[in-house]
């Protein structure tokens, strides 16, 4: 009996040690992703999304790419996306005008496994809901958004005769948390002239009303927020607290993964009931 108890106690200790090791691996992966290298890619494609070329850019010596109308396109991608998937989704969720000119994709590093990815997204959701970025900080992906916005603002100060560059952003799923936290951090720093013209949420994990209030303050009232949510998209409805804007019965995965114009028309019709797919609605700020 004594020998049995000793064996049982030894086995329990081994199990506890292994559980601790696994938990440490998960949290270490979250920390590594949260503090990962800042990466921004510029992707250009031919109409329809073919012949795409992507290049990592360094803001310190990069000449910003924007159109005569001042639009500079930015994409914040969702959860479980590596760099390849993030760049592919940037193309799918933008129209021809954007991908021909070029879309800046801000990479949020993959945490290495689904569990760590969910924990990482949960940390960003905590930041978004509480607004306590002074305590919890922001991810390096959020900081990269701030860096790009500051680069655009600085460019506008020195641009002569050109229309000022203004960011037109699409954020999918967890990417909405990335940009919402970036915006809140800028508000905390006292910014009121952030060059955000238009932010569009697709299946957002962040709350669009909260983002609309933040953007209104951060841009001095000049920026707007729009959101599209499929009725079967539980990320946007349950986690983001956003109202459904349309959709047919499709199931969660198809609903959450089919936003923007870069999908086959038959898929847009099947999932959204309209040839142009998801239709965002404007969210007016309360403040």
DRENTOR-503546 format. One record per residue (C-alpha): residue in one letter; x, y, z; residue number from 0; chain. Coordinates in steps of 0.02 Angstrom, whole numbers, plus 50000, padded with zeros to 5 digits. Layout:
DRENTOR-503546
REC aa    px    py    pz   i ch
REC  A     X     Y     Z NUM  A
...
This chain:
DRENTOR-503546
REC aa    px    py    pz   i ch
REC  X 50000 50000 50000   0  A
REC  X 50142 50120 50044   1  A
REC  X 50228 50081 49881   2  A
REC  X 50066 50114 49787   3  A
REC  X 50044 50283 49871   4  A
REC  X 50222 50332 49829   5  A
REC  X 50195 50283 49646   6  A
REC  X 50031 50379 49640   7  A
REC  X 50112 50533 49717   8  A
REC  X 50256 50521 49593   9  A
REC  X 50136 50507 49447  10  A
REC  X 50036 50656 49509  11  A
REC  X 50195 50759 49521  12  A
REC  X 50244 50712 49343  13  A
REC  X 50071 50761 49280  14  A
REC  X 50079 50929 49370  15  A
REC  X 50252 50964 49302  16  A
REC  X 50196 50923 49126  17  A
REC  X 50040 51030 49143  18  A
REC  X 50147 51174 49204  19  A
REC  X 50268 51148 49059  20  A
REC  X 50127 51148 48931  21  A
REC  X 50048 51304 49009  22  A
REC  X 50217 51391 49004  23  A
REC  X 50239 51346 48821  24  A
REC  X 50068 51420 48781  25  A
REC  X 50095 51583 48875  26  A
REC  X 50272 51600 48807  27  A
REC  X 50201 51586 48631  28  A
REC  X 50076 51725 48670  29  A
REC  X 50213 51837 48738  30  A
REC  X 50321 51805 48585  31  A
REC  X 50179 51848 48466  32  A
REC  X 50124 52001 48565  33  A
REC  X 50301 52069 48560  34  A
REC  X 50348 52002 48389  35  A
REC  X 50441 52096 48254  36  A
REC  X 50340 52235 48174  37  A
REC  X 50306 52190 47993  38  A
REC  X 50212 52285 47858  39  A
REC  X 50192 52219 47681  40  A
REC  X 50135 52312 47525  41  A
REC  X 50040 52202 47403  42  A
REC  X 49996 52249 47224  43  A
REC  X 49894 52143 47104  44  A
REC  X 49818 52151 46932  45  A
REC  X 49627 52169 46921  46  A
REC  X 49537 52018 46989  47  A
REC  X 49676 51978 47110  48  A
REC  X 49801 51898 46992  49  A
REC  X 49989 51920 46975  50  A
REC  X 50009 51982 47154  51  A
REC  X 50176 52046 47217  52  A
REC  X 50210 52077 47402  53  A
REC  X 50358 52165 47478  54  A
REC  X 50400 52201 47659  55  A
REC  X 50426 52387 47685  56  A
REC  X 50529 52491 47807  57  A
REC  X 50439 52651 47855  58  A
REC  X 50604 52740 47886  59  A
REC  X 50644 52747 47700  60  A
REC  X 50480 52701 47615  61  A
REC  X 50387 52816 47495  62  A
REC  X 50204 52800 47539  63  A
REC  X 50089 52735 47403  64  A
REC  X 49922 52824 47391  65  A
REC  X 49808 52884 47252  66  A
REC  X 49765 53056 47183  67  A
REC  X 49614 53053 47298  68  A
REC  X 49730 53030 47447  69  A
REC  X 49672 52852 47487  70  A
REC  X 49802 52740 47566  71  A
REC  X 49738 52563 47593  72  A
REC  X 49777 52464 47752  73  A
REC  X 49726 52289 47807  74  A
REC  X 49727 52210 47981  75  A
REC  X 49703 52022 47970  76  A
REC  X 49617 51896 48081  77  A
REC  X 49661 51753 48195  78  A
REC  X 49750 51594 48138  79  A
REC  X 49829 51683 47989  80  A
REC  X 50012 51661 47949  81  A
REC  X 50093 51789 47834  82  A
REC  X 50039 51701 47675  83  A
REC  X 49857 51688 47730  84  A
REC  X 49858 51868 47791  85  A
REC  X 49916 51933 47622  86  A
REC  X 49791 51824 47530  87  A
REC  X 49649 51890 47637  88  A
REC  X 49705 52068 47608  89  A
REC  X 49676 52040 47422  90  A
REC  X 49509 51951 47446  91  A
REC  X 49438 52089 47556  92  A
REC  X 49480 52234 47441  93  A
REC  X 49419 52286 47270  94  A
REC  X 49519 52310 47111  95  A
REC  X 49556 52495 47142  96  A
REC  X 49641 52453 47306  97  A
REC  X 49742 52302 47251  98  A
REC  X 49802 52386 47091  99  A
REC  X 49864 52535 47191 100  A
REC  X 49929 52430 47334 101  A
REC  X 49868 52373 47505 102  A
REC  X 49974 52385 47663 103  A
REC  X 49951 52230 47772 104  A
REC  X 50005 52242 47953 105  A
REC  X 50061 52071 48011 106  A
REC  X 50006 52007 48180 107  A
REC  X 50122 51858 48210 108  A
REC  X 50043 51686 48223 109  A
REC  X 50064 51620 48401 110  A
REC  X 50109 51446 48338 111  A
REC  X 49956 51347 48390 112  A
REC  X 49767 51373 48400 113  A
REC  X 49760 51380 48591 114  A
REC  X 49893 51514 48604 115  A
REC  X 49808 51610 48463 116  A
REC  X 49644 51611 48560 117  A
REC  X 49732 51666 48720 118  A
REC  X 49821 51803 48624 119  A
REC  X 49657 51863 48548 120  A
REC  X 49579 51858 48722 121  A
REC  X 49715 51973 48787 122  A
REC  X 49679 52095 48647 123  A
REC  X 49493 52084 48683 124  A
REC  X 49527 52126 48865 125  A
REC  X 49625 52278 48808 126  A
REC  X 49486 52331 48689 127  A
REC  X 49345 52315 48816 128  A
REC  X 49433 52392 48966 129  A
REC  X 49534 52523 48873 130  A
REC  X 49674 52494 48999 131  A
REC  X 49813 52500 48872 132  A
REC  X 49916 52600 48997 133  A
REC  X 49916 52443 49106 134  A
REC  X 49911 52301 48979 135  A
REC  X 50004 52392 48842 136  A
REC  X 49967 52356 48659 137  A
REC  X 50035 52224 48543 138  A
REC  X 50176 52264 48423 139  A
REC  X 50049 52241 48282 140  A
REC  X 49946 52381 48358 141  A
REC  X 50104 52484 48375 142  A
REC  X 50140 52454 48190 143  A
REC  X 49970 52532 48151 144  A
REC  X 50018 52683 48254 145  A
REC  X 50186 52692 48165 146  A
REC  X 50104 52690 47994 147  A
REC  X 49976 52822 48044 148  A
REC  X 50115 52933 48112 149  A
REC  X 50213 52910 47950 150  A
REC  X 50061 52966 47851 151  A
REC  X 50035 53117 47964 152  A
REC  X 50217 53166 47949 153  A
REC  X 50210 53147 47760 154  A
REC  X 50058 53260 47752 155  A
REC  X 50151 53396 47847 156  A
REC  X 50285 53403 47714 157  A
REC  X 50182 53365 47557 158  A
REC  X 50169 53515 47442 159  A
REC  X 50019 53534 47329 160  A
REC  X 49958 53354 47345 161  A
REC  X 49796 53297 47422 162  A
REC  X 49838 53238 47598 163  A
REC  X 49852 53049 47617 164  A
REC  X 49711 52973 47717 165  A
REC  X 49702 52793 47776 166  A
REC  X 49560 52682 47714 167  A
REC  X 49566 52527 47822 168  A
REC  X 49487 52355 47821 169  A
REC  X 49499 52249 47979 170  A
REC  X 49443 52068 47984 171  A
REC  X 49401 51969 48141 172  A
REC  X 49542 51990 48271 173  A
REC  X 49617 52128 48162 174  A
REC  X 49478 52240 48225 175  A
REC  X 49550 52222 48401 176  A
REC  X 49722 52266 48335 177  A
REC  X 49663 52430 48260 178  A
REC  X 49542 52475 48400 179  A
REC  X 49680 52458 48529 180  A
REC  X 49798 52560 48421 181  A
REC  X 49667 52698 48409 182  A
REC  X 49637 52698 48596 183  A
REC  X 49824 52710 48630 184  A
REC  X 49832 52862 48517 185  A
REC  X 49687 52941 48610 186  A
REC  X 49775 52909 48775 187  A
REC  X 49926 52999 48702 188  A
REC  X 49817 53149 48661 189  A
REC  X 49802 53127 48471 190  A
REC  X 49653 53211 48389 191  A
REC  X 49710 53221 48208 192  A
REC  X 49747 53040 48161 193  A
REC  X 49736 53023 47970 194  A
REC  X 49601 52889 47971 195  A
REC  X 49469 52925 47840 196  A
REC  X 49373 52761 47839 197  A
REC  X 49380 52603 47945 198  A
REC  X 49280 52451 47889 199  A
REC  X 49254 52302 48004 200  A
REC  X 49223 52129 47929 201  A
REC  X 49162 51999 48054 202  A
REC  X 49241 52100 48193 203  A
REC  X 49291 52034 48364 204  A
REC  X 49295 52217 48420 205  A
REC  X 49139 52318 48449 206  A
REC  X 49104 52435 48303 207  A
REC  X 49013 52564 48409 208  A
REC  X 49162 52577 48526 209  A
REC  X 49276 52597 48376 210  A
REC  X 49163 52731 48300 211  A
REC  X 49173 52831 48462 212  A
REC  X 49362 52813 48466 213  A
REC  X 49387 52859 48284 214  A
REC  X 49275 53012 48302 215  A
REC  X 49385 53076 48444 216  A
REC  X 49550 53026 48365 217  A
REC  X 49512 53111 48199 218  A
REC  X 49421 53264 48261 219  A
REC  X 49259 53197 48188 220  A
REC  X 49323 53172 48011 221  A
REC  X 49341 52982 48012 222  A
REC  X 49201 52856 47989 223  A
REC  X 49175 52676 48042 224  A
REC  X 49075 52544 47948 225  A
REC  X 49041 52363 47989 226  A
REC  X 48978 52206 47902 227  A
REC  X 48920 52056 48002 228  A
REC  X 48846 51895 47935 229  A
REC  X 48702 51832 48040 230  A
REC  X 48793 51666 48069 231  A
REC  X 48958 51747 48116 232  A
REC  X 48974 51714 48302 233  A
REC  X 49139 51807 48316 234  A
REC  X 49058 51970 48267 235  A
REC  X 48888 51947 48349 236  A
REC  X 48937 51864 48514 237  A
REC  X 49116 51922 48543 238  A
REC  X 49107 52088 48453 239  A
REC  X 48928 52129 48504 240  A
REC  X 48891 52189 48329 241  A
REC  X 48721 52182 48244 242  A
REC  X 48701 52069 48093 243  A
REC  X 48694 52164 47928 244  A
REC  X 48635 52021 47817 245  A
REC  X 48671 51845 47758 246  A
REC  X 48589 51680 47717 247  A
REC  X 48604 51517 47814 248  A
REC  X 48786 51472 47790 249  A
REC  X 48862 51405 47949 250  A
REC  X 48996 51492 48051 251  A
REC  X 49153 51453 47951 252  A
REC  X 49084 51510 47783 253  A
REC  X 49000 51661 47862 254  A
REC  X 49158 51718 47951 255  A
REC  X 49272 51686 47803 256  A
REC  X 49179 51767 47658 257  A
REC  X 49188 51956 47674 258  A
REC  X 49237 52078 47539 259  A
REC  X 49228 52077 47349 260  A
REC  X 49371 51957 47312 261  A
REC  X 49268 51797 47315 262  A
REC  X 49176 51708 47175 263  A
REC  X 49008 51787 47137 264  A
REC  X 48920 51621 47164 265  A
REC  X 48992 51613 47340 266  A
REC  X 48940 51791 47377 267  A
REC  X 48763 51753 47318 268  A
REC  X 48753 51589 47413 269  A
REC  X 48818 51659 47578 270  A
REC  X 48756 51838 47572 271  A
REC  X 48609 51829 47451 272  A
REC  X 48681 51970 47345 273  A
REC  X 48806 51972 47200 274  A
REC  X 48912 52105 47286 275  A
REC  X 48923 52004 47448 276  A
REC  X 48941 52085 47618 277  A
REC  X 48865 52258 47634 278  A
REC  X 48936 52365 47774 279  A
REC  X 48831 52492 47867 280  A
REC  X 48893 52653 47943 281  A
REC  X 48906 52666 48132 282  A
REC  X 48878 52842 48197 283  A
REC  X 48976 52891 48352 284  A
REC  X 48881 52924 48513 285  A
REC  X 49001 53057 48575 286  A
